[in-house]
């Protein structure tokens, strides 16, 4: 869990190996500092909340 300083929660590396972007089916990159999974192909950043990746395009942040 994260502490009072909002330190990002780590995600199980085995989970990161099998997750793909639901839009492009491409690989994701883990941004630990931002607590997001990045899909370069879809230009989306999927949030990770309390250690759980939220893999919904509607919940993703658009990247520039």
NUKOLVO-969451 format. One record per residue: residue in one letter; z, y, x of N, C-alpha, C in turn; residue number from 1. Coordinates in steps of 0.02 Angstrom, whole numbers, plus 50000, padded with zeros to 5 digits. Atoms other than C-alpha are relative to their C-alpha. Layout:
N
A/Z/Y/X/Z/Y/X/Z/Y/X/NUM
...
***
This chain:
64
X/50000/49940/50042/50000/50000/50000/50000/50062/50043/1
X/50000/49938/49963/49979/50179/50052/50069/50032/49997/2
X/49935/49967/49998/50127/50285/50101/49995/50070/49970/3
X/49998/49933/50029/50177/50461/50050/49947/50046/50029/4
X/50051/49958/49968/50046/50532/50169/49930/49979/49981/5
X/50065/50023/50024/49904/50444/50077/49959/49966/50054/6
X/50036/50040/49951/49860/50331/50222/49958/49949/49963/7
X/50043/50047/50036/49711/50228/50166/50027/49928/50005/8
X/49980/50070/50002/49751/50051/50114/49946/49959/50032/9
X/50051/50042/49969/49665/49920/50217/49972/49950/49949/10
X/50034/50047/50043/49543/49802/50136/49990/49936/50040/11
X/50009/50064/49966/49532/49617/50178/49930/49996/50030/12
X/50066/50002/49968/49390/49600/50305/49955/49946/49971/13
X/50041/50053/50030/49332/49438/50222/49967/50026/49936/14
X/50029/49971/50061/49305/49535/50060/49942/50047/50018/15
X/50053/49953/49979/49203/49667/50152/49937/49963/50021/16
X/50058/50039/49979/49089/49530/50219/49956/49979/49942/17
X/50039/50025/50057/49035/49474/50045/49980/50054/49950/18
X/50018/49947/50047/49029/49639/49951/49933/50031/50018/19
X/50063/49964/49991/48859/49721/49927/49997/50056/49948/20
X/50009/49945/50047/48804/49879/49841/49971/49973/49934/21
X/50026/50025/50064/48779/49843/49655/49932/50031/49980/22
X/50063/49966/50016/48631/49963/49650/49943/49971/50042/23
X/50054/50021/49955/48530/49908/49803/50007/49928/50024/24
X/49983/50067/49974/48612/49740/49844/50001/50000/50077/25
X/49998/49994/49928/48620/49806/50022/50071/50000/50027/26
X/49936/50001/49965/48760/49805/50151/50038/50065/49987/27
X/49956/49943/50006/48908/49922/50137/50036/50012/50066/28
X/49962/49981/49941/48998/50015/50275/50068/50025/49977/29
X/49932/49981/50019/49187/50036/50266/50020/50063/50037/30
X/49974/49938/49972/49249/50214/50294/50075/50001/49988/31
X/49928/50006/50007/49434/50187/50325/50033/50068/49986/32
X/49969/49934/50009/49477/50373/50337/49992/50027/49930/33
X/50013/49975/50067/49397/50414/50170/50022/49950/49946/34
X/49982/50052/50048/49448/50249/50088/49943/49985/49953/35
X/50060/50011/50040/49271/50216/50030/49955/49947/50033/36
X/50053/50043/49976/49131/50090/50046/49935/50038/49991/37
X/50060/49959/50000/48968/50176/50091/49938/49958/49995/38
X/50066/50031/50006/48796/50122/50033/49950/50053/50021/39
X/50049/49952/49974/48669/50214/50139/49937/50000/49957/40
X/50061/50007/50040/48523/50148/50036/50004/50035/49933/41
X/49991/49969/50066/48593/50209/49870/50028/50071/50005/42
X/49967/49935/49988/48675/50364/49947/50060/50008/49955/43
X/49940/50000/50041/48837/50318/49859/50060/49979/50042/44
X/49937/50019/49968/49019/50304/49915/50045/49972/49945/45
X/49958/50033/50050/49121/50179/49814/50074/50007/50021/46
X/49930/49990/49982/49308/50218/49807/50037/49933/50006/47
X/49954/50057/49995/49445/50096/49857/50067/50026/49975/48
X/49937/49978/50030/49599/50115/49749/50052/49944/50005/49
X/49945/50048/49991/49760/50026/49798/49974/49934/50028/50
X/50027/50059/49968/49659/49906/49905/49946/49964/49963/51
X/50052/50032/50041/49533/49864/49769/49937/50043/49999/52
X/50063/49963/50004/49352/49918/49791/49976/50007/49928/53
X/50026/49987/50067/49285/49998/49632/49924/50002/50006/54
X/50071/50009/49989/49106/49936/49631/49959/50017/49938/55
X/50037/49975/50058/49040/50036/49483/49963/50063/50021/56
X/50040/49941/49981/48899/50159/49511/50026/50063/49967/57
X/49973/49941/50036/48979/50274/49381/50062/50029/50035/58
X/49940/49978/49965/49136/50284/49489/49986/50024/50071/59
X/50018/49984/49931/49043/50312/49653/49986/50075/50007/60
X/50013/49930/49983/49028/50480/49738/49931/50003/50031/61
X/50068/49990/49974/48851/50541/49774/50004/50029/50070/62
X/50003/49974/49932/48814/50569/49959/49940/50046/50006/63
X/50056/49952/49989/48705/50711/50020/49944/49970/50040/64
***
